[in-house]
Amino acid sequence: MSRTLPLRLRILQYLDEHQGNSLSPSQIYVALEPEYKGEGQFSPAKMKWHLMCIKAVGLIEGVEPFWDEFGEPSYRFRVTEAGHRNLAYLG
C-alpha cells in the first residue's frame, strides 16, 4: 500500500523540490496527476484553490502574473522560506 501525502502538503513539497523555479497551476497539476488522479479534491480548478489556500498562510508566494490558457489571470508559484522550513517536519 503506497502512502500518499495530503494534497496541499504534496503541492508544497513539489514546489520545494523545484526551488528556484516558479510553476504555474497547470504545470503542478500535470506533474501531480499520476499520484492524485481520480480524487475528488484534484482538478485544475481545485488546484488553483489549493494554491491560494497555501499562499494565504505564507508557505508559497505568487510571482510572475500571467494570463492562463483560459484567459484568466493567474500566478506562477514558488515556495517561501517559511514553507521550506515547515517541510523539515516531514523528516
GUVEX-817720 format. One line per field, with one value per residue (C-alpha): residue number from 1; x, y, z; residue in one letter. Coordinates in Angstrom, 1 decimal. Layout:
# GUVEX-817720
n <- NUM|...
X <- X|...
Y <- Y|...
Z <- Z|...
res <- A|...
This chain:
# GUVEX-817720
n <- 1|2|3|4|5|6|7|8|9|10|11|12|13|14|15|16|17|18|19|20|21|22|23|24|25|26|27|28|29|30|31|32|33|34|35|36|37|38|39|40|41|42|43|44|45|46|47|48|49|50|51|52|53|54|55|56|57|58|59|60|61|62|63|64|65|66|67|68|69|70|71|72|73|74|75|76|77|78|79|80|81|82|83|84|85|86|87|88|89|90|91
X <- 0.0|1.5|1.3|0.2|0.7|-2.3|-2.5|-1.7|1.4|2.4|2.0|4.3|6.8|6.7|7.3|10.2|11.7|11.7|13.0|14.3|11.7|8.2|5.5|2.0|-1.0|-1.3|2.3|1.8|-1.5|0.1|3.1|0.9|-1.9|-0.4|-0.5|-3.9|-5.9|-9.5|-9.6|-12.4|-10.1|-8.0|-9.0|-7.5|-10.0|-9.4|-5.6|-5.9|-8.0|-5.4|-2.6|-4.4|-5.0|-1.4|-0.4|-2.8|-0.8|2.5|4.1|4.2|4.1|2.6|5.1|5.1|1.4|0.2|-3.0|-3.6|-4.8|-8.4|-7.7|-7.9|-5.4|-3.0|0.3|3.3|4.1|7.3|7.9|8.8|11.5|8.7|7.3|10.8|11.3|7.9|8.8|11.6|8.8|8.3|11.7
Y <- 0.0|3.3|6.3|9.5|12.8|15.2|17.1|20.6|19.2|17.4|20.6|22.4|19.6|19.6|23.4|22.9|20.2|22.8|25.6|28.4|27.8|29.3|27.0|27.6|25.8|23.7|22.6|21.5|19.8|17.8|16.8|15.5|14.0|10.4|10.5|12.1|11.3|10.3|12.0|14.5|17.1|17.0|19.1|22.0|24.4|23.0|23.2|27.0|26.9|24.8|27.1|30.2|28.5|27.6|31.1|32.6|31.1|32.2|28.9|29.8|33.1|34.1|35.6|36.3|37.1|35.9|35.1|31.3|29.2|30.2|33.9|34.1|36.0|33.6|33.5|31.2|30.0|29.2|28.1|30.7|30.3|29.5|26.8|25.3|25.3|23.6|20.7|19.8|18.2|15.5|14.1
Z <- 0.0|-1.0|1.2|-0.4|1.3|1.8|-1.5|-0.1|1.6|-1.6|-3.6|-1.1|-1.3|-5.1|-5.2|-2.8|-5.0|-7.8|-5.7|-7.8|-10.5|-10.4|-11.6|-13.0|-11.6|-14.8|-14.5|-10.9|-11.9|-14.7|-12.5|-9.7|-11.8|-11.7|-7.9|-7.3|-10.4|-9.6|-6.2|-5.7|-4.4|-7.6|-10.6|-12.5|-10.8|-7.4|-7.9|-8.1|-4.9|-3.1|-4.2|-3.0|0.4|0.8|-0.3|2.3|5.1|3.7|2.7|-1.0|-2.9|-6.2|-8.6|-12.3|-13.0|-16.4|-18.4|-18.3|-21.2|-20.5|-20.5|-16.7|-14.6|-12.7|-11.0|-11.1|-7.6|-5.6|-2.0|0.6|3.3|5.8|3.5|3.1|6.9|7.5|5.2|7.6|9.7|7.1|8.0
res <- M|S|R|T|L|P|L|R|L|R|I|L|Q|Y|L|D|E|H|Q|G|N|S|L|S|P|S|Q|I|Y|V|A|L|E|P|E|Y|K|G|E|G|Q|F|S|P|A|K|M|K|W|H|L|M|C|I|K|A|V|G|L|I|E|G|V|E|P|F|W|D|E|F|G|E|P|S|Y|R|F|R|V|T|E|A|G|H|R|N|L|A|Y|L|G
